[in-house]
Amino acid sequence: MNDKKRIAIAGIGYVGLSNAVLLARFNNVVAFDVSAERVERLNRGIAPIEDEEIKTYLRSGTLSLQATTDAAQAFQGAELVIIATPTDYDTATNRFNTSSIESVIGDVLAVNRDALMIIKSTVPVGYTARIRTTFDIDNIIFAPEFLREGHALHDNLYPSRIVVGERSPRAQAFAELLRSSAICKDVPVLLTDSTEAEAIKLFSNTYLAMRVAYFNELDSYAASHALDARSIVQGICLDPRVGEHYNNPSFGYGGYCLPKDTKQLLANYDEIPQDLIRAIVESNNTRKNFIADSIVALKPQLVGIYRLIMKSGSDNFRDSSVQGVITRLKERGVPLIIYEPALTGESFLGCEIVNDLAKFKARASLIVANRIADEICDVDEKIYTRDLFRSN
């Protein structure tokens, strides 16, 4: 690729940083973030998130990538501005909080009205069309992101598909920019209207949540009847229409995307008849209640929570399912300690943090682990888990 573009990225979380590294392999990229600490770390070649492939590329010294907290510096002169800021779910409004996106749009328009803005943050269905009207602009496109925490760059280097929410030459050019920047070039590309692209994102994540919920409820049934859940799951997944993937029971679906995306999709239905979407959302609470009740039934003296993160290879524990279990156990009066190296401080959710693993294992009478790791296998007799396949 000889035609280097000047690209700005707003937000250096999983979505923003993985796109920044992907595109900085062949283009000049400036990353903007409001966190001075994250910016400083990135400029020193240190990944502010946990992702092994991002760490490798940052150490390589082959990227044209710099970071700044100065919005004008980042956006001035950029041909493309990729917006990847957080859109947390607001329970008061039953909608994503999109204020960070609107703030970036305002900053871009103040210094560079010609830049094409690409929203990669997850948004409600219909958001892009509304925001074009609100700002009276047409130089904004939505392009959903499909990645896993801890493997964000890998999922951009080897994408399952590229979806861009506009049928136009500029949308095709952006899709080609992503495809040509990836290592895997044989990638399905779909151009569609913005609203359909937004729906693709929310329905995709809700389907994944539904699959998690299905195998969790299967596991609840098996555990209640003393059945071998692993054998049942294996037998079902031998059907190629089901497949042997995304089938490992857990304490519930969690992380940054699935809980908020399922709730947003449910809110989008509003007056449209549905049963399944609501059931997917509600099933997550049902599963956490079941897990908490199962732990209480064991009458532990002191429960040790092993890790808050959702999956191995990640440092993110926002909305992790085990936090819901912790809350329920506290409500039932169960004494708790937590082992989580990603945490600093002496307590979390009112529980003592014990980050000396040996002391943690010695003190806990029962160790609750959403996912098992080799470092606790020496106390297997203490472990409570529903991790049947030792996989994320």
Buried (B, 14 or more C-beta within 10 A) or exposed (E): EEEEBBBBBBBBBBBBBBBBBBBBBBBBBBBBBBBEEBBEBBEEBEBBBBBEBBBEBBEEEEBBBBBBBEBEBBBBBBBBBBBBBBBBBBEEEBBBBBEBBBBBBEBBBEBBEEBBBBBBBBBBBEBBBBBBEEBEBEBBBBBBBBBBBBBBBBBBBEBEEBBBBBEEEBBBEBBEBBBEBBEEEEBEBEBBBBBBBBBBBBBBBBEBBBBBBBBBBBBBEBBEEEEEBBEBBBEBBEEEEBEEEBBBBBBBBBBBBBBBBBBBBBBBEEEEEEEEBEBBBEBBEBBBBBBBEBBBEEEBEBBBBBBBBBBBEBBBBBBBBBBBBBBBBBEEEBBBBBBBEEBEEEEBEEBEBBBEEEEBBEBBEBBBBBBBEEEBEEBEEBBBBBBBEEEB
